[in-house]
Amino acid sequence: MKGQHLTPVEDALTHILERATVVPASGDVALTDALDRILAADQYVPADVPPADNSAVDGYAVRQEDVKPGTILPISARIPAGTAPEPLLPGTAARIFTGSEVPPGADSVVMQERVASSDSGIEVQAEVSAGQNIRRRGQDLAKGDLALARGTRIRPQEMGLLASMGFARVPVLDRLKVAILTTGDELVDPGKPLAPGQIYNTNRYTLLGLLARAGCDIVLCETLEDTREATRATLQRAATAADLVITSGGVSVGEEDHVRAVLEDGGELSLWRLAIKPGKPLAFGHIAGTPVLGLPGNPAAVLVTFLMIGMPFIRKCQGRPVTAPLSETLPAAFPVASPSVRREFVRARKELIDGETRVAAYPNQSSGVLSSACWADGLAIVPENTTVQPGDLLTYYSFSELLA
């Protein structure tokens, strides 16, 4: 795929999402091991939750019709949690505790703070309405209802919900297996001394963190040699081990940018050069049938393109719903004097300025300045061919939302 055309961001997303293949199911896992896994099948409610009416408070189960001013109700039963109660005798009350099953015949539970107790029984000192302080059978989940849909990422709350239905094991999809390949003979691992002309391998560690947050397994993590032959061999080896290969660097127009050339010559390059800033030289294609997402080499561009292009693709491959991230519309606290043909994703954060929440930009938006992303809390969007004056409304995405 050649030429100078820049693909709009929406068109690029449509293109790669159409080519995403969902990983297969891996079978059942124990509920204790299900955190951050993706459900492989719809989960339906096998029985009502809760299975019976139960008390929401510590107090007394009564019949509303028996409660009258000045009436003493003798205590006919004590109902601890986990026991099946006998029917409530008319004209009496039953001592009951939070979570205990409400006895047949009772239609209300009175909080213990609303009664006066004596050796003879209790006198209710509050208005009583039918159903008060009773959690009805099936109020959380009703038998046969869809509780969790296929593609749901299991968080702690989903673990609790599955447990409430009695599921000890759940069906999940495989974890997406990803290979990370960084390019450049100048790259050195942190902890080693730098020789002249060398830099530390920033992108590898950014991608390791991003992919861990995305729930992926890393099956290969290497630096490519700056030769066509080594790049081809490593890409092919990565393609046999991974569901997705992510590269950083090597996709621009330089003589040492071998990733794009290998995809063109020995695989498929179906997308190259986006109308996005930073990150224009992003590439997408396949080698040996495995998708390859070629990110730019500059550190801030890696972060932006991964969040805006890579994360939706990964979600689709994981079987998760792909929806637009939640955004905010906020007034800008910065100007943009020169319009660009590319949509700009500005490293930014919300600040309270003169009593108003505005979105402020880091002063240096160079694609090589990763410290801007550490200062920022998200990305502010400057549309194509647009200038910005302070106070103009912009769309803002938080990092936490983009990674959710």
Secondary structure, DSSP 8 states (H G I E B T S, - for coil): --SS--B-HHHHHHHHHTT-----EEEEEEGGG-TT-BBSS-EE-SS-BSSS-EESSSEEEE-GGG--TT--B-EEEEE-TTS------TT-EEEE-TT-B--TT--EEEEGGGEEEETTEEEE-S---TTTTEE-TTSSB-TTSEEE-TT-B--HHHHHHHHHTT-SEEEEE---EEEEEEE-TTEE-TTS---TT-EE-HHHHHHHHHHHHTT-EEEEEEEE-SSHHHHHHHHHHHHHH-SEEEEES--SSSTT-HHHHHHHHHSEEEEE-BSEES-TT-EEEEETTEEEEEE-SSHHHHHHHIIIIIHHHHHHHTT--------EEEEBSS-B-S--SSEEEEEEEEEEETTEEEEEE-S---TT-THHHHH-SEEEEE-TT--B-TT-EEEEEEHHHHT-
